[in-house]
Amino acid sequence: MTIHLPDASATEALGAALASQIRPGDVIALFGTLGAGKTTLARGLLRGLGHDGDVASPTFPIVQAYAPPDVSIPLWHVDLYRIEHPEELEEIGLDEARQEAALLIEWPERLPWLWPEALRLSLAIEPGGTRALTARVPPAWGARWPPR
């Protein structure tokens, strides 16, 4: 399924709609080149969960954890862009975090594996600067995709 997003506000709106569908233990994997809109979608999702502060891609800290009351459910925003070796992933503790929080992962292709129940969203820049989001929806997301 492909969704065309004409601008950043449409990308944020999709993220906000997705926020009402996620729950602890979910994994959302965001694929796309630099500037494709991964962080914009993450910003919308976090706003949809109730966060009203800044949302930046956690490129340097790698993980930005959000917890109630700042958001309605615990969420880890993870950016794996700087990960160079799989051993570095063990230090992050994604499996452990997933027991209590949802995971929103930018650059998931840096993982040597991805949970089969992860919602895989690929963002691409189209001619004219619009974005196209293609979703690979696992059975675990069944009735929750597309978000309303």
N, C-alpha and C positions, 0 to 999 in steps of 0.2 A: 504494500500500500504506500503510495506517495502522496504527500500533502505539499502544496505549493504555498510558500510564505512570502508575500510581497515585500515585507519590510521587517525591521527589528521589532516593532510593536506586535506584529502578528506572531513572530517567533516567541516573544515573551508571553503573549496570550495563550499560546499552545502550552507552554511550560506551566502557566498558572492553572490551566484546565487539567493538566496531568497531575498536579499536586493533590487534587481531590481523589485521585485513584491510587496513590501509593500508600504502602504500609511498611512497617519495620520488616526487614528481611528481603525486601525487593532490591533488585539491582537494575539500574538503568545505565546502559553503556552508550556514550555519545561519541560517534565516529565523525570525522571530517577534518579537512585541512585547516591550517591557521586561517582565522577570519571567517569560517563557515557559519558561525553562530552558536557554537556549543555553549559558551558562557552566557550568551543572551538567553538561550533556552533555560539554562540553570538559574539565571536571575529570575525569570518568570516563575519557575517552579518554587524557588525559595520565597518569592513574594506571595505566591499562592498558599504557602505553608504558614504565612504570617510574619516573615522576616521583613523588617523595614529599614535595615541598615544597608551599607554598601555590599555588593556582591562582586567579587573579583575572582578570576580563575586562580586557584591555589597553586600556581606553578612553582613558586619557591618553597612554601611550607609543605607542599604536596597534598596535605589533608587540611580541610577546614571543617570542623565538626560543629553542627548546630543542634541545640537541644531545647526542649520546652523550658521556660515559657516563651522563648524567642521564636520558636516554630511549633506547630501542632504535633509533629512526630520527630524523633531524633533522625538526623540525616547527616551523612558524611559526604561532602563534596570533595572528590579526589581528582587530582590532575597528575597523570603519570608521564607527562611529556619529558621530564628530566630523568626518569628511571632508565638506567643503562644496563643493569644486570638483574636477572630474576631474583638473586639473593636479596636485593634491596626490598623486594616486596614482602618478604617474611617479616621485616622490621615494622612494616606498616600495620599489619594485623587486620586485614580486610575480612577474613573469615570470622574472627572474633567480633568485630564491629557489627557484622551483619546479623548477629544474634539479637541485637537490640535496636539497630538503626537501619534505615534504607541507605543504599549506596548509589551515588550519582557519579559516574566515572567518566572523565574526559581522557582521551587517548588510551582506550582499553586495549588497543592492539599491542601495547607494551606488556600486557599480561601473557604468560605462556599458556594460559587457559582462561576461559570465561564460563561462568556458571551457565548451564544449559537453559535455566529458567530466566535468564536476563533478557530484559526488553532491549533490543538493539536498534538504536536510532542513528541513521547516517544523514548528515547534513551536507549539502553540496551547493556551491555557488552556481547559479544559472546565468546565462547571458542577460545582461541588463541589471545584474546585481541582486536579483531575487534569490530566494533559497528554496531548495527542494528537500524535504525530509522523507526518507524512506524508512519504513519500520519493518523489522523482522519480529513478529509477535509470537512468543512461545505460548503453549497451552495455559501456563500459569497466569497469563494476562488476559485470557479469553474475553470475557465480557467487559473488561476494563479499557480496551482499546477499540476504537479511538476514544480519547477523552472527550467529555461533553462539557 
